[in-house]
Structure formats: C-alpha cells, structure tokens
Amino acid sequence: MKKYLPIIIMAVIILIIPLSSAHPDGLERVAEDNGFMHLEKNVINALFGDYTVPHITGPVSSILSGIIGAAAVYILVRVLFDLGKNK
C-alpha cells in the first residue's frame, strides 16, 4: 500500500481539481461581499496565483498547479520525515 500512495494521491488530485468551484471562498468572499476587495495588496507574488500555471489556460492549468503543489508538499514532508528519522 505504501508504494502506491503517491499514485493514489495524484489520481485523487486529477479527479477532484476540475470539479473545484470558480467562485471566491473564505476571506476573498467576505472582502467582495463587504466591498473592500479593491484594497487587496499582493505582498508576495504567488507562484500559482488563483491556482493556475502561467502561460497555460483552461482546466489543464488548474490540474497542473494542483499536481505541482501536492508533489511539493509531499516532497517537503518526506524530506522532513526522513531528516527526523535519521537523528
């Protein structure tokens, strides 16, 4: 089961991301509803702003950003786990 975990995670991402909503959520929705969205400042340029990959359009862009993000988190957790295990 352990060796199939990355494949299972990627399959879930590929199946779920195209179903995600285009409507704003969380604080972005509150800012829109209360009329202060225009005050938003981007402190750090997002690598994948609005869950899209630059220069790629459509659902493929969202899927790629999800896969890249999930892979980055998986690698980071794996490296940190292995570092903690070796001590």
C-alpha positions in Angstrom: 0.0 0.0 0.0 2.8 2.4 0.9 4.4 2.2 -2.6 1.0 3.1 -4.2 0.3 6.1 -2.0 1.8 8.8 -4.3 -0.1 7.3 -7.3 -3.4 7.3 -5.3 -2.8 10.9 -4.2 -2.2 12.1 -7.8 -5.2 10.2 -9.1 -7.4 11.9 -6.5 -6.0 15.3 -7.4 -6.5 14.8 -11.1 -10.2 13.8 -10.5 -11.0 16.5 -7.9 -9.4 19.6 -9.2 -11.5 20.0 -12.4 -14.6 19.9 -10.1 -13.4 22.9 -8.0 -15.5 26.0 -7.9 -14.6 29.2 -9.7 -16.4 31.3 -7.1 -14.4 33.0 -4.4 -14.2 31.4 -1.0 -13.2 32.4 2.6 -11.8 35.8 3.1 -11.9 36.7 -0.6 -15.7 36.2 -0.5 -16.1 38.3 2.6 -14.0 41.1 1.0 -16.2 41.0 -2.1 -19.5 41.0 -0.1 -18.4 43.9 2.1 -16.9 46.0 -0.7 -13.2 46.1 0.3 -11.8 43.7 -2.3 -10.2 46.7 -4.1 -7.9 47.2 -1.1 -6.2 43.9 -1.6 -2.4 44.0 -1.9 -0.3 41.2 -3.2 2.6 41.1 -0.7 4.3 38.1 -2.3 3.9 37.2 -5.9 2.2 33.9 -6.0 3.9 31.2 -8.0 0.5 29.8 -8.9 -1.9 32.7 -8.4 -5.6 31.6 -8.5 -4.4 28.0 -8.8 -3.2 28.4 -12.4 0.1 27.8 -14.2 1.4 30.8 -16.1 1.0 30.6 -19.9 -1.4 27.6 -19.7 -5.1 28.1 -19.9 -8.2 26.1 -19.0 -8.7 23.2 -16.7 -5.2 21.8 -17.6 -3.7 24.8 -15.8 -5.6 24.1 -12.6 -4.8 20.4 -12.7 -1.1 21.1 -13.2 -1.0 23.6 -10.4 -2.7 21.1 -8.1 -0.3 18.3 -9.1 2.8 20.6 -8.6 1.6 21.9 -5.3 0.7 18.4 -4.0 4.0 17.0 -5.1 5.9 19.9 -3.5 4.1 19.3 -0.2 4.7 15.5 -0.4 8.4 16.0 -1.1 8.8 18.5 1.7 7.0 16.3 4.2 9.0 13.3 3.1 12.3 15.1 3.4 11.4 16.4 6.8 10.3 13.0 8.0 13.5 11.4 6.7 15.6 14.0 8.4 13.8 13.5 11.7 14.1 9.7 11.3 17.9 9.9 10.9 18.5 11.7 14.2 
